[in-house]
Amino acid sequence: MSIDGRTDGTAPGPRGSGGPRVPRGTGGAPRGRNPYQLTEETPVYVISVAAELSGLHPQTLRQYDRLGLVSPDRTAGRGRRYSARDIDQLREVQRLSQDDGINLAGIKRIIELENQVAALQARVAELTATVEGAAALIQQREAAVHASYRRDLVPYQDVQHTSALVVWRPKRDGA
């Protein structure tokens, strides 16, 4: 199980996007896409390059990986490979630690909660789409029922009883 509670081997989509999760270890390319296309999730940076890009020491990156703060993909030889998203997350961990004074346990909890919020937002979007689809289906069925009404029948309306007297006189042809 990863830091964000995922057990399916997927990585969360970009932060705040609520987008779909991308299977890790596939080069970040969702199914049906060009596997050689680089995305934000593509693990391409070795630890030394990731350390340089994030402004951190490689030992710090290893420590963050051990603590589960930023978990890069692994090569067949167990080497770490960082994606652009991992680099952004490393920078965010450093910012929270240095600028906001949050300890690593607090940062880990923040990351878990952010991932949970992203998953819940995706679920809400999914349920909203399901409800909208069901509402459209109900409207279609209701329209079909209304279209099937017989037009030769007159709807019955309850006549209120009054004391008024109505006299009906048939029309005469000559009058």
Salt bridges, closest charged atoms under 4 A:
ASP4 OD2 - ARG6 NE 2.26
GLU41 OE2 - ARG85 NE 3.62
ASP65 OD2 - ARG74 NH2 2.82
ASP65 OD2 - ARG80 NE 2.73
ASP73 OD1 - ARG24 NE 2.93
ASP86 OD2 - ARG24 NH2 3.45
ASP88 OD1 - ARG91 NH1 3.61
GLU92 OE2 - ARG95 NH2 2.82
ASP100 OD2 - ARG95 NH1 3.06
GLU112 OE1 - ARG109 NH1 3.37
GLU114 OE1 - ARG15 NH1 3.08
GLU126 OE2 - ARG123 NH1 2.61
GLU142 OE2 - HIS146 NE2 3.51
ASP152 OD2 - ARG150 NH2 2.84
